[in-house]
Amino acid sequence: MQARDIAVQVPTVTLGDSIAHAIQVMALGRLPGLIVIDEAQRPIVVLPGTQVLRLAVPVAFQEDPALTRTVDEAHADTFWYEIRDLTVGDCLATPTPRPVIVKPSATLLELATLMARQRSPLVAVVDEAGLLAGAVTLDRLLSALALARPGD
C-alpha cells in the first residue's frame, strides 16, 4: 500500500489566514494538524495540532506558565481571543521548519518512519510538481497498518 492509497483531501490554511480561522478549520475538520500552503498550493509547513495550539497561546503564558494561574476561569476559556486576528504567518516561528511531505508512492513504512521521526500526525502528499495532492493522517496510517496482511 502507498500514500496515494490512503491519502485524503483535507482543508488547508494560508499564511494570511487568521489564527481563529486556522483553529476553526482544524476543529471542524477534526484534523490532527494543519497544512499551510502557498498561493500555488504547495505546502509551506505541516503543523501538528499541538503546534497549532501553540500559535493560539500568547507568548507570555508560554514563557511563564505560572501566569496562567492568575487568570480567572471565564477569561481562561477565551484566552486566545486577544490574538485571534493575528495571522498564521504572524505566529509562525522563523525560520519555518521544512514541511513534512512524501510522494504518492511512499510506502506505509516510509510514512510511519517520517511521522515518528518528525512527531507529526499529519503528512502532506505532494505530486511531482510539489503541489498538494492530499494528506495522510495518523489515524489513516494506523488503520491501514492494522488491516495489512503479510504478502498483500
The 8 nearest C-alpha neighbors of each residue, nearest first, counted from 0:
[[1, 106, 4, 107, 2, 5, 143, 3],
 [0, 2, 106, 104, 105, 4, 3, 107],
 [1, 3, 103, 105, 4, 5, 6, 104],
 [4, 2, 103, 6, 1, 5, 104, 124],
 [5, 3, 2, 1, 6, 0, 103, 7],
 [4, 6, 2, 3, 139, 135, 7, 1],
 [7, 5, 135, 134, 3, 133, 2, 4],
 [8, 6, 133, 134, 9, 135, 5, 136],
 [7, 9, 133, 134, 10, 6, 132, 135],
 [10, 8, 7, 11, 134, 133, 28, 30],
 [9, 11, 24, 8, 12, 28, 34, 33],
 [12, 10, 34, 35, 9, 33, 36, 13],
 [11, 13, 35, 16, 36, 21, 34, 14],
 [14, 12, 35, 36, 15, 16, 37, 11],
 [13, 15, 88, 87, 16, 86, 35, 12],
 [16, 14, 13, 86, 88, 87, 17, 12],
 [17, 15, 86, 13, 14, 87, 12, 20],
 [18, 16, 86, 20, 19, 84, 85, 87],
 [17, 19, 21, 83, 86, 20, 87, 85],
 [20, 18, 83, 17, 22, 21, 23, 84],
 [19, 21, 23, 17, 18, 22, 24, 16],
 [22, 20, 18, 24, 23, 19, 25, 12],
 [23, 21, 25, 19, 20, 24, 26, 18],
 [22, 24, 20, 26, 21, 25, 27, 19],
 [25, 23, 21, 27, 22, 26, 28, 20],
 [24, 26, 30, 22, 28, 23, 27, 29],
 [27, 25, 29, 23, 28, 24, 22, 30],
 [26, 28, 24, 29, 25, 23, 30, 22],
 [27, 29, 30, 25, 26, 24, 10, 9],
 [30, 28, 26, 27, 25, 31, 24, 32],
 [29, 31, 25, 28, 32, 26, 33, 48],
 [32, 30, 48, 120, 47, 121, 29, 136],
 [33, 31, 48, 47, 30, 46, 121, 25],
 [34, 32, 46, 45, 35, 11, 25, 47],
 [33, 35, 45, 11, 44, 46, 36, 42],
 [36, 34, 12, 13, 44, 43, 42, 11],
 [37, 35, 42, 43, 13, 41, 40, 12],
 [36, 38, 40, 39, 41, 13, 43, 42],
 [37, 39, 40, 36, 41, 13, 14, 42],
 [38, 40, 37, 41, 130, 36, 42, 131],
 [41, 39, 37, 36, 130, 38, 131, 42],
 [40, 42, 130, 36, 37, 39, 131, 129],
 [43, 41, 36, 44, 35, 98, 131, 34],
 [44, 42, 36, 35, 98, 41, 37, 45],
 [43, 45, 98, 35, 42, 97, 34, 46],
 [46, 44, 34, 98, 99, 33, 35, 47],
 [45, 47, 33, 32, 50, 51, 34, 44],
 [46, 48, 32, 50, 119, 49, 120, 31],
 [49, 47, 32, 51, 31, 50, 52, 46],
 [48, 50, 52, 51, 47, 53, 32, 46],
 [49, 51, 53, 52, 48, 47, 46, 54],
 [52, 50, 48, 54, 53, 49, 46, 47],
 [51, 53, 49, 55, 50, 54, 48, 56],
 [52, 54, 50, 56, 51, 55, 49, 57],
 [55, 53, 51, 52, 90, 56, 50, 91],
 [56, 54, 52, 53, 79, 57, 18, 51],
 [55, 57, 53, 54, 79, 58, 52, 60],
 [58, 56, 59, 60, 55, 61, 79, 82],
 [57, 59, 61, 60, 62, 56, 63, 53],
 [60, 58, 62, 61, 57, 63, 66, 64],
 [61, 59, 63, 64, 58, 62, 57, 66],
 [62, 60, 58, 59, 63, 64, 57, 56],
 [61, 63, 59, 60, 58, 64, 57, 66],
 [64, 62, 60, 65, 61, 66, 59, 67],
 [63, 65, 60, 66, 67, 61, 62, 68],
 [66, 64, 67, 63, 68, 60, 69, 62],
 [67, 65, 64, 68, 69, 63, 60, 70],
 [66, 68, 65, 69, 64, 70, 60, 75],
 [67, 69, 66, 70, 65, 71, 64, 75],
 [68, 70, 66, 67, 71, 65, 75, 72],
 [71, 69, 68, 67, 75, 74, 72, 66],
 [70, 72, 74, 73, 75, 69, 68, 67],
 [71, 73, 75, 74, 76, 70, 77, 68],
 [74, 72, 75, 76, 71, 77, 70, 78],
 [73, 75, 77, 76, 72, 71, 78, 70],
 [74, 76, 72, 78, 77, 73, 70, 71],
 [77, 75, 74, 73, 78, 72, 79, 71],
 [76, 78, 74, 75, 79, 80, 73, 81],
 [79, 77, 75, 80, 76, 74, 81, 56],
 [78, 80, 81, 55, 77, 82, 56, 83],
 [81, 79, 83, 82, 78, 77, 84, 19],
 [80, 82, 79, 83, 78, 84, 57, 77],
 [81, 83, 80, 85, 84, 79, 55, 57],
 [84, 82, 19, 80, 18, 85, 81, 79],
 [85, 83, 17, 82, 86, 18, 19, 81],
 [86, 84, 82, 17, 83, 18, 89, 87],
 [85, 87, 17, 89, 88, 16, 18, 15],
 [86, 88, 14, 90, 89, 18, 17, 16],
 [87, 89, 14, 86, 91, 90, 15, 13],
 [90, 88, 86, 87, 91, 85, 14, 15],
 [89, 91, 87, 88, 54, 92, 86, 85],
 [92, 90, 88, 89, 87, 93, 95, 54],
 [91, 93, 95, 94, 90, 96, 89, 88],
 [94, 92, 95, 91, 96, 90, 88, 89],
 [93, 95, 92, 96, 91, 97, 44, 88],
 [94, 96, 93, 92, 97, 91, 44, 43],
 [97, 95, 98, 94, 44, 93, 92, 43],
 [98, 96, 44, 95, 99, 43, 45, 100],
 [97, 99, 44, 45, 43, 100, 96, 42],
 [98, 100, 122, 45, 123, 97, 44, 101],
 [101, 99, 123, 122, 124, 98, 125, 102],
 [102, 100, 124, 125, 105, 123, 103, 122],
 [101, 103, 104, 125, 124, 105, 126, 100],
 [104, 102, 3, 2, 105, 124, 101, 125],
 [103, 105, 1, 102, 2, 106, 3, 101],
 [106, 104, 2, 1, 102, 103, 109, 101],
 [107, 105, 1, 109, 108, 0, 2, 110],
 [106, 108, 110, 109, 111, 1, 0, 105],
 [107, 109, 111, 106, 110, 112, 105, 113],
 [110, 108, 106, 112, 107, 111, 105, 113],
 [111, 109, 107, 113, 108, 112, 114, 106],
 [112, 110, 108, 114, 113, 109, 107, 115],
 [111, 113, 109, 115, 110, 114, 116, 108],
 [112, 114, 116, 110, 115, 111, 117, 109],
 [115, 113, 119, 111, 117, 118, 112, 116],
 [114, 116, 118, 112, 113, 117, 111, 119],
 [115, 117, 113, 114, 118, 112, 119, 111],
 [116, 118, 119, 114, 115, 113, 99, 112],
 [119, 117, 115, 114, 116, 120, 47, 113],
 [118, 120, 114, 117, 121, 47, 115, 122],
 [121, 119, 137, 136, 31, 47, 114, 118],
 [120, 122, 136, 119, 135, 32, 137, 31],
 [123, 121, 135, 99, 100, 134, 124, 136],
 [122, 124, 134, 100, 133, 99, 125, 101],
 [123, 125, 101, 133, 134, 132, 102, 100],
 [126, 124, 131, 132, 129, 130, 102, 101],
 [125, 127, 129, 128, 130, 132, 102, 131],
 [126, 128, 129, 125, 130, 102, 103, 132],
 [129, 127, 126, 130, 125, 41, 131, 132],
 [130, 128, 125, 126, 127, 41, 131, 42],
 [131, 129, 41, 125, 40, 126, 128, 132],
 [130, 132, 125, 41, 133, 40, 124, 42],
 [131, 133, 125, 124, 126, 130, 134, 8],
 [134, 132, 8, 124, 7, 6, 131, 123],
 [135, 133, 123, 6, 124, 7, 122, 8],
 [134, 136, 6, 122, 121, 139, 7, 5],
 [137, 135, 121, 139, 138, 120, 140, 134],
 [136, 138, 120, 140, 139, 141, 121, 135],
 [137, 139, 141, 136, 140, 142, 120, 135],
 [140, 138, 142, 136, 137, 141, 143, 135],
 [139, 141, 137, 143, 142, 138, 144, 136],
 [142, 140, 144, 138, 143, 139, 145, 137],
 [141, 143, 145, 139, 140, 144, 138, 146],
 [144, 142, 140, 146, 141, 145, 147, 139],
 [143, 145, 141, 147, 146, 142, 140, 107],
 [146, 144, 142, 143, 147, 141, 148, 140],
 [145, 147, 143, 144, 142, 148, 141, 140],
 [148, 146, 144, 145, 143, 149, 151, 0],
 [147, 149, 151, 150, 146, 145, 144, 143],
 [150, 148, 151, 147, 146, 144, 145, 0],
 [149, 151, 148, 147, 0, 146, 144, 107],
 [150, 148, 149, 147, 0, 146, 144, 143]]
